[in-house]
Amino acid sequence: MNENSPSRDPEAVTRFVERFAAVMTESGMQRTASRVFAALVSADDASLTSAELSERLGISPAAVSGAIRYLVQVGLAGRERDPGSRRDRYRVHDDVWYTTFAQRDATLTRWENALREGAESLGRDTPAGARLAETVEFFEFLQAELATMMNRWRTLQEQRRAEAAGVATAGAGGKAARDD
């Protein structure tokens, strides 16, 4: 189904984009980047050109460019060239949330290492050092749980894809058998 499908209410799509963008903005993302990201995730193929984003969001191409630069930098979107064209297409990758959380794991490791150093420098027997040491323990726990959770997610996704492929294969096989 495309965005202009008769069964899709364009006003409902716009409300979703603005509502989701507001949630992302409240969480700390730049407002225009939030709106661009929300527009991308609401597109059926998760990709739009600068002109399409400008038109849908009522913003300038320069605003789109700045938002895309930010989204690419934080790993929420990518840029690709339209085949046989000079124009760029901006895309949200299928596993954007998995990748985002995997990148957070690397961030947590950096924080954990810095906090561990701080706990040692301050002395684990001081109130500040003990607080940092407990934070290190929390990050160690969080990373172990996150790794387990991410592995479970990948396994679940593989099972779903295998089931979907099995249903598609069975459906195609069943149709072919009936056609004989």
C-alpha positions as CSV (number, residue, x, y, z in Angstrom):
1,M,0.0,0.0,0.0
2,N,1.4,3.4,-0.8
3,E,1.0,6.7,1.1
4,N,-1.6,7.9,-1.4
5,S,-3.7,4.7,-1.2
6,P,-7.5,5.3,-0.9
7,S,-7.5,3.2,2.3
8,R,-5.0,5.4,4.0
9,D,-6.1,8.7,5.5
10,P,-3.4,11.3,4.6
11,E,-4.5,13.4,7.6
12,A,-4.1,10.5,10.0
13,V,-0.6,9.9,8.5
14,T,0.3,13.6,9.1
15,R,-1.0,13.4,12.7
16,F,1.1,10.3,13.3
17,V,4.2,11.9,11.9
18,E,3.8,15.0,14.0
19,R,2.8,13.0,17.2
20,F,5.8,10.6,16.8
21,A,8.1,13.6,16.0
22,A,6.9,15.3,19.2
23,V,7.7,12.2,21.2
24,M,11.2,12.0,19.7
25,T,11.8,15.7,20.3
26,E,10.7,15.4,23.9
27,S,13.3,12.6,24.2
28,G,16.1,15.0,23.0
29,M,16.2,14.7,19.3
30,Q,16.2,17.9,17.2
31,R,12.7,18.8,16.1
32,T,13.3,18.9,12.3
33,A,15.3,15.6,12.5
34,S,12.4,14.1,14.4
35,R,9.9,15.1,11.8
36,V,12.1,13.8,8.9
37,F,12.7,10.5,10.8
38,A,8.9,10.1,11.4
39,A,8.2,10.8,7.8
40,L,10.7,8.2,6.7
41,V,9.4,5.5,9.0
42,S,5.8,6.2,7.8
43,A,6.8,5.8,4.2
44,D,5.9,2.3,2.9
45,D,9.4,1.7,1.5
46,A,11.0,3.7,4.4
47,S,12.7,6.1,1.9
48,L,12.0,9.5,0.4
49,T,13.9,12.1,-1.6
50,S,14.7,15.6,-0.3
51,A,11.9,17.0,-2.5
52,E,9.4,14.5,-1.1
53,L,10.4,15.3,2.5
54,S,10.2,19.1,1.8
55,E,6.8,18.8,0.4
56,R,5.4,16.4,3.0
57,L,6.7,18.4,5.9
58,G,6.5,21.9,4.5
59,I,10.2,22.6,5.2
60,S,13.1,23.8,3.1
61,P,15.6,21.6,1.3
62,A,18.2,23.1,3.5
63,A,16.3,22.0,6.6
64,V,16.0,18.5,5.2
65,S,19.7,18.4,4.5
66,G,20.6,19.4,8.1
67,A,18.1,16.9,9.5
68,I,19.5,14.1,7.3
69,R,23.0,15.0,8.2
70,Y,22.1,14.6,11.9
71,L,20.1,11.3,11.3
72,V,23.0,9.8,9.3
73,Q,25.5,10.8,12.0
74,V,23.5,9.1,14.7
75,G,22.8,6.0,12.6
76,L,19.0,6.5,12.2
77,A,19.0,7.0,8.4
78,G,21.2,6.4,5.4
79,R,21.7,8.1,2.0
80,E,21.6,6.3,-1.3
81,R,21.5,7.3,-4.9
82,D,18.4,6.7,-7.0
83,P,19.5,4.3,-9.8
84,G,20.1,6.2,-13.0
85,S,19.6,9.6,-11.3
86,R,21.6,12.3,-9.6
87,R,19.2,12.7,-6.7
88,D,19.7,11.2,-3.3
89,R,17.1,9.1,-1.5
90,Y,17.1,8.9,2.3
91,R,16.2,5.7,3.9
92,V,15.6,4.2,7.3
93,H,17.1,0.7,7.4
94,D,15.0,-2.3,8.3
95,D,17.0,-3.0,11.4
96,V,17.3,0.6,12.6
97,W,16.2,-0.1,16.1
98,Y,18.5,-3.1,16.6
99,T,21.5,-1.1,15.2
100,T,20.6,1.9,17.4
101,F,20.6,-0.2,20.5
102,A,23.8,-2.1,19.4
103,Q,25.5,1.3,19.1
104,R,24.3,2.3,22.6
105,D,26.1,-0.8,23.8
106,A,29.4,0.7,22.6
107,T,28.5,4.0,24.3
108,L,27.7,2.2,27.5
109,T,31.1,0.5,27.3
110,R,32.9,3.8,27.0
111,W,30.9,5.2,30.0
112,E,31.6,2.1,32.0
113,N,35.3,2.4,31.4
114,A,35.4,6.1,32.3
115,L,33.3,5.5,35.4
116,R,35.5,2.6,36.5
117,E,38.6,4.8,36.2
118,G,36.7,7.5,38.2
119,A,35.8,5.0,40.9
120,E,39.5,4.0,41.2
121,S,40.7,7.6,41.2
122,L,38.2,8.7,43.8
123,G,38.7,5.6,45.9
124,R,35.9,3.0,46.2
125,D,35.8,3.6,49.9
126,T,34.7,7.2,49.5
127,P,31.0,8.1,48.9
128,A,31.7,9.4,45.4
129,G,33.9,6.4,44.5
130,A,31.3,4.0,45.9
131,R,28.6,5.7,43.9
132,L,30.6,5.4,40.7
133,A,31.5,1.8,41.4
134,E,27.8,1.0,41.8
135,T,27.1,2.7,38.5
136,V,29.8,0.6,36.9
137,E,28.0,-2.5,38.2
138,F,24.8,-1.2,36.8
139,F,26.3,-0.7,33.4
140,E,27.9,-4.2,33.5
141,F,24.5,-5.7,34.4
142,L,22.7,-3.6,31.7
143,Q,25.2,-4.7,29.0
144,A,24.9,-8.4,29.9
145,E,21.1,-8.1,29.8
146,L,21.1,-6.1,26.6
147,A,23.4,-8.6,24.8
148,T,21.1,-11.5,25.9
149,M,18.0,-9.5,24.8
150,M,19.5,-8.6,21.4
151,N,20.4,-12.3,20.8
152,R,16.9,-13.3,21.7
153,W,15.5,-10.7,19.3
154,R,17.7,-11.9,16.4
155,T,16.5,-15.5,17.1
156,L,12.9,-14.4,17.2
157,Q,13.3,-12.5,13.9
158,E,14.9,-15.5,12.2
159,Q,12.1,-17.8,13.3
160,R,9.5,-15.3,12.0
161,R,11.2,-15.0,8.7
162,A,11.5,-18.8,8.4
163,E,7.8,-19.2,9.2
164,A,6.9,-16.5,6.7
165,A,9.1,-18.2,4.1
166,G,7.5,-21.5,4.9
167,V,4.0,-20.1,4.6
168,A,4.9,-18.4,1.3
169,T,6.5,-21.6,0.0
170,A,3.5,-23.7,1.1
171,G,1.1,-21.2,-0.3
172,A,2.9,-21.2,-3.7
173,G,3.2,-25.0,-3.6
174,G,-0.5,-25.4,-2.8
175,K,-1.5,-23.0,-5.6
176,A,0.7,-24.9,-8.1
177,A,-0.8,-28.2,-7.0
178,R,-4.3,-26.9,-7.5
179,D,-3.4,-25.5,-11.0
180,D,-2.4,-28.9,-12.3
